[in-house]
């Protein structure tokens, strides 16, 4: 075990940073009693990650736990103290974990148990940030990167089980590349009383146009687009889809089948009436009103690479489509009964490609850690995990529909509008702003001049 700093040093750091933040916001009274009244508890968080390198998920999530950051146009105090690191890999010449640990006085442990227990036997943190994305891991025959999310979760669960206490956990992206492992993680979290949150950053992005689908709407058909890879980006588009349709009439009842189709086979399915090119065009052209050139069907035929046809158990049909190669482009459209025109929107990443998407996600995670309640149901990500795995299986087995009786997952949607970025932050962090290569320390300059420091 490599432990750079003592517990006393960490406690001093926590006190000084908390006190400085409150003083800068005009919130720290000269009276000791008032100081106790206003000083919030800063949760102790362990960060578990595959690797911490430039623009890795560990980098762009953790920077919003280590420094104040902009969310919804306000400088936001994370309300957390990262007190332990566990890294699974430290790539030569690219690792940032050790320099960040040194700068922020965070101990690095050689095991997940060590990080959660501060080197001892008893649970010593209030929450766990588990980031199982990026790193050198095998690619299996189905095209899935075998990230160790299940291994990370099992180690966390073992510590919770031994201590007879469940603490909030965030699992980055889908639960696992294997459905049976994902379901086991979900079941274990429920058994041990671990408040589990997971999922994508994209559903929290700014919507242009700023559409809202009224709860209880009867949605007839939906499409969600991305520009990335099978499994890795299909997941994000499925999370966008699910976050948009889960509040429809009747509530979520699950998925009956998923089918992967590519190019000519996908267009034959359109000719057979299984999905609507017009609705897909509506999604792709969601921002054309604001000056972006509208796509024609001929261009769509050239850029459409593959799609997942999703058949829901209640009759809703959906398409998740890979279009082009712009990894920061996300679009959605749907038809609602009684409406003459589709509803369509584009989800905006903000400046610096996808990096700033993680500010809203970090904020949502911090709400989860403080309240002990996921701000939207983890069943959403359990279902999208199963849909991703089903799409991979359909592709691997030859483009046939993959029946999913195991995805009869019913849940009630939550209103998560307060957790979404509305675009106000991009008036402060503009496209002209220089992207930092390390931790974004914007808050060190802006934080002392803001009085509304938390949301």
Secondary structure, 3 states (H helix, E strand, C coil): CCCCCCHHHHHHHHHHHHHHHHHHCCCCCCCHHHHHHHCCCCEEEEEEECCCCCCCHHHHHHHHHHCCEEECCEEECCCEEEEEEEECCCCCCCCCHHHHHHHHCCEEECCHHHHHHCCCCCCCCCEEEEECCCCCCCECCCCCECCCHHHHHHHHHHHHHHHCCCCEEEEEECCCCCHHHHHHHHHHHHHHCCCEEEECCHHHCEEECCCCCCCCCCEEEEEEEECCCCCHHHHHHHHHHHHHHCCCCCCECCEEEEEEEEHHHHHHHHHCCCCCHHHHHHHHCCCHHHCCCCCCHHHHHHHEEEEEEEEECCCCEEEEEEECCCCCCEEEEEEECCCCCCEEEEEECCCCCCCCHHHHHHHHHHHHHHHCCCCCCHHHHHHHHHHHHHHHHHHHHCCCCEECHHHCCCECCCCCHHHCCCCHHHHCCCCCCCCCCCCCCHHHHHHHHCCCCCC
